[in-house]
């Protein structure tokens, strides 16, 4: 099997925080990628709220911290890239 530990994927460049709009109904940040648009959404009016990670509007997971969500998004795209390169599905 190919050694995939040294595969580097370009980091996701996250936007500044945006308020709700007609496309994304909660506060959010976005990052463009080869797979589409990652978004992290949260309800800023709630004292404690989960950060929801989506790809092209499809739910991926929730997190307690925005940085944790960003790190997961990077690992998500990296694992997909490794799968494409090696032909082996990589789970988290």
GUZA-219338 format. One record per residue (C-alpha): x, y negated, z. Coordinates in pm, 1 decimal, decimal comma. Layout:
<zado px="X" py="Y" pz="Z"/>
...
//
This chain:
<zado px="0,0" py="0,0" pz="0,0"/>
<zado px="120,3" py="-352,8" pz="-72,1"/>
<zado px="252,1" py="-559,9" pz="216,4"/>
<zado px="22,6" py="-861,3" pz="230,5"/>
<zado px="158,6" py="-1032,9" pz="541,5"/>
<zado px="359,8" py="-1280,3" pz="332,9"/>
<zado px="74,9" py="-1390,9" pz="108,0"/>
<zado px="14,0" py="-1761,0" pz="158,2"/>
<zado px="-308,6" py="-1930,4" pz="56,6"/>
<zado px="-330,6" py="-2307,6" pz="24,2"/>
<zado px="-490,7" py="-2460,9" pz="332,3"/>
<zado px="-846,1" py="-2590,3" pz="315,4"/>
<zado px="-863,2" py="-2969,2" pz="319,1"/>
<zado px="-1157,0" py="-3068,0" pz="538,2"/>
<zado px="-1351,0" py="-3388,8" pz="492,1"/>
<zado px="-1423,8" py="-3638,9" pz="762,1"/>
<zado px="-1748,0" py="-3578,9" pz="949,4"/>
<zado px="-2063,1" py="-3668,2" pz="758,3"/>
<zado px="-2410,7" py="-3737,4" pz="896,5"/>
<zado px="-2708,1" py="-3529,8" pz="777,8"/>
<zado px="-2812,1" py="-3581,7" pz="416,0"/>
<zado px="-3055,0" py="-3434,9" pz="162,7"/>
<zado px="-2829,0" py="-3130,6" pz="98,6"/>
<zado px="-2698,2" py="-3056,3" pz="448,9"/>
<zado px="-2945,6" py="-3139,3" pz="724,1"/>
<zado px="-2699,7" py="-3157,6" pz="1015,4"/>
<zado px="-2371,2" py="-3333,0" pz="1089,4"/>
<zado px="-2102,3" py="-3157,9" pz="889,2"/>
<zado px="-1758,0" py="-3136,6" pz="735,2"/>
<zado px="-1685,0" py="-2974,1" pz="399,8"/>
<zado px="-1387,4" py="-2824,4" pz="216,6"/>
<zado px="-1367,4" py="-2739,0" pz="-153,1"/>
<zado px="-1213,6" py="-2402,7" pz="-239,7"/>
<zado px="-1176,5" py="-2169,5" pz="-535,1"/>
<zado px="-1479,4" py="-1982,4" pz="-399,3"/>
<zado px="-1695,5" py="-2292,6" pz="-366,0"/>
<zado px="-1774,8" py="-2527,8" pz="-81,4"/>
<zado px="-1721,2" py="-2430,8" pz="279,1"/>
<zado px="-1927,4" py="-2632,7" pz="526,3"/>
<zado px="-1932,7" py="-2646,9" pz="903,4"/>
<zado px="-2255,9" py="-2784,1" pz="1047,0"/>
<zado px="-2360,4" py="-2883,7" pz="1398,9"/>
<zado px="-2633,0" py="-3073,7" pz="1580,5"/>
<zado px="-2450,1" py="-3369,0" pz="1733,2"/>
<zado px="-2747,3" py="-3468,7" pz="1947,0"/>
<zado px="-2719,3" py="-3146,0" pz="2148,2"/>
<zado px="-2476,1" py="-3141,1" pz="2438,9"/>
<zado px="-2357,4" py="-2788,8" pz="2355,3"/>
<zado px="-2414,9" py="-2660,1" pz="2005,9"/>
<zado px="-2264,5" py="-2392,1" pz="1788,3"/>
<zado px="-2065,4" py="-2478,5" pz="1478,9"/>
<zado px="-2212,0" py="-2292,3" pz="1180,7"/>
<zado px="-1978,8" py="-2192,3" pz="897,2"/>
<zado px="-2129,2" py="-2151,5" pz="550,0"/>
<zado px="-1991,1" py="-2086,8" pz="203,5"/>
<zado px="-2201,4" py="-2237,8" pz="-75,9"/>
<zado px="-2488,2" py="-2263,7" pz="172,3"/>
<zado px="-2468,5" py="-1896,2" pz="271,5"/>
<zado px="-2417,6" py="-1824,4" pz="642,0"/>
<zado px="-2084,3" py="-1671,8" pz="746,1"/>
<zado px="-2070,7" py="-1705,8" pz="1126,0"/>
<zado px="-2106,0" py="-1936,2" pz="1427,1"/>
<zado px="-1835,7" py="-2066,5" pz="1660,6"/>
<zado px="-1805,9" py="-2259,5" pz="1986,1"/>
<zado px="-1536,9" py="-2489,9" pz="1848,6"/>
<zado px="-1495,6" py="-2665,8" pz="1512,9"/>
<zado px="-1125,4" py="-2577,4" pz="1491,1"/>
<zado px="-1210,8" py="-2210,4" pz="1544,7"/>
<zado px="-1458,1" py="-2235,4" pz="1254,8"/>
<zado px="-1194,4" py="-2397,6" pz="1032,4"/>
<zado px="-939,6" py="-2128,0" pz="1119,9"/>
<zado px="-1192,8" py="-1856,9" pz="1040,1"/>
<zado px="-1274,1" py="-2019,1" pz="704,1"/>
<zado px="-904,6" py="-2008,0" pz="615,7"/>
<zado px="-877,9" py="-1641,6" pz="715,8"/>
<zado px="-1196,3" py="-1569,3" pz="519,7"/>
<zado px="-1058,5" py="-1711,1" pz="194,3"/>
<zado px="-714,6" py="-1559,2" pz="260,2"/>
<zado px="-863,0" py="-1212,9" pz="310,2"/>
<zado px="-1062,0" py="-1243,2" pz="-11,2"/>
<zado px="-745,5" py="-1349,7" pz="-197,8"/>
<zado px="-551,5" py="-1055,2" pz="-52,6"/>
<zado px="-831,0" py="-822,0" pz="-159,3"/>
<zado px="-816,6" py="-955,3" pz="-513,5"/>
<zado px="-437,0" py="-928,8" pz="-530,3"/>
<zado px="-404,5" py="-584,9" pz="-369,9"/>
<zado px="-737,5" py="-428,7" pz="-460,3"/>
<zado px="-788,7" py="-350,8" pz="-90,4"/>
<zado px="-1066,7" py="-506,6" pz="116,0"/>
<zado px="-919,8" py="-685,4" pz="418,6"/>
<zado px="-1137,6" py="-730,0" pz="724,7"/>
<zado px="-1072,3" py="-995,6" pz="983,4"/>
//
